[in-house]
Amino acid sequence: MRPRLYAFDPEYEPPYPTIKRLGPGYIGMTEEFIIPDADREMVLQKLYPFVDPPRLGTRKTDIECNKKFTVRDFKVVRERGHIALVSPYYYEAGGTVIDWW
């Protein structure tokens, strides 16, 4: 049996309001979910694509722009029908969860 590489729930649709924003680069318009602080841990658990999501207080670096952030500041966006977990610098540099180091 192969090990499970992904932990996220691909059917999860965040039940939160969205705002429309212009995405980075060629992306065009995105919808950003407004996640309440009380729900951020649960949303991270649902959308983190790898095993063992980091704690909300963990410091990471968005390697797309080489800036540090705290995981609790993540954003969730929908683009072209796909929901993505992204860094707080997403609109500046396009860094998604795979760019967190």
C-alpha positions as CSV (number, residue, x, y, z in Angstrom):
1,M,0.0,0.0,0.0
2,R,1.3,3.4,-0.9
3,P,1.7,6.1,1.8
4,R,-0.8,8.9,1.8
5,L,0.9,12.0,0.4
6,Y,-2.0,14.4,0.8
7,A,-4.1,15.3,3.8
8,F,-6.5,17.8,2.4
9,D,-10.2,17.3,1.8
10,P,-10.7,17.9,-2.0
11,E,-14.5,18.2,-1.5
12,Y,-14.2,21.0,1.1
13,E,-16.0,24.2,0.1
14,P,-15.3,26.9,2.7
15,P,-18.7,28.3,3.9
16,Y,-17.5,31.9,4.2
17,P,-18.2,35.1,2.3
18,T,-15.7,36.1,-0.4
19,I,-14.4,39.3,-1.9
20,K,-13.1,39.6,-5.5
21,R,-9.6,40.7,-6.0
22,L,-7.2,40.9,-8.9
23,G,-4.9,37.9,-8.7
24,P,-1.1,38.0,-9.3
25,G,0.4,37.9,-12.7
26,Y,-1.7,36.2,-15.4
27,I,-4.3,34.8,-13.0
28,G,-7.0,37.5,-13.4
29,M,-9.8,37.8,-10.9
30,T,-9.8,35.6,-7.8
31,E,-12.2,35.2,-4.9
32,E,-10.7,35.4,-1.4
33,F,-12.6,33.7,1.4
34,I,-12.9,35.8,4.6
35,I,-12.0,33.2,7.3
36,P,-12.9,34.1,10.9
37,D,-10.0,33.7,13.4
38,A,-11.9,31.1,15.3
39,D,-12.1,28.8,12.2
40,R,-8.6,29.3,10.9
41,E,-7.2,26.1,12.5
42,M,-10.0,23.9,11.1
43,V,-9.7,25.5,7.6
44,L,-5.9,24.9,7.6
45,Q,-6.5,21.2,8.6
46,K,-9.0,20.8,5.7
47,L,-6.9,22.5,3.0
48,Y,-3.3,21.7,3.9
49,P,-2.2,19.4,1.1
50,F,0.5,17.5,3.0
51,V,0.6,15.4,6.1
52,D,1.1,17.2,9.4
53,P,-0.1,20.8,8.9
54,P,2.0,23.4,10.7
55,R,0.7,25.1,13.8
56,L,-0.9,28.5,13.4
57,G,1.9,30.2,15.3
58,T,4.7,28.7,13.1
59,R,6.9,31.1,11.1
60,K,7.4,30.3,7.4
61,T,9.0,32.0,4.5
62,D,7.2,32.5,1.2
63,I,10.0,31.6,-1.2
64,E,8.3,33.5,-4.1
65,C,9.0,36.8,-2.4
66,N,11.5,35.7,0.3
67,K,9.3,37.2,3.1
68,K,8.5,35.7,6.5
69,F,5.0,35.2,7.8
70,T,3.1,33.5,10.5
71,V,0.9,30.6,9.3
72,R,-2.2,32.0,10.9
73,D,-2.1,34.8,8.3
74,F,-2.7,32.5,5.4
75,K,-5.4,33.3,2.8
76,V,-7.7,31.0,0.9
77,V,-8.6,31.8,-2.7
78,R,-10.6,30.3,-5.5
79,E,-9.3,30.6,-9.0
80,R,-10.7,29.0,-12.1
81,G,-12.9,26.8,-9.8
82,H,-10.0,25.6,-7.6
83,I,-9.5,26.4,-4.0
84,A,-6.0,27.2,-2.8
85,L,-4.2,27.8,0.4
86,V,-1.8,30.7,-0.1
87,S,0.6,33.0,1.7
88,P,-0.4,36.5,2.9
89,Y,1.9,37.8,0.1
90,Y,-0.1,35.9,-2.6
91,Y,-1.2,39.1,-4.4
92,E,2.3,40.4,-4.4
93,A,4.2,37.3,-5.6
94,G,1.8,34.4,-6.2
95,G,3.1,32.1,-3.4
96,T,0.9,29.1,-2.6
97,V,1.2,26.5,0.2
98,I,3.9,24.7,-1.9
99,D,6.1,27.8,-1.6
100,W,6.1,27.8,2.2
101,W,9.5,27.0,3.7
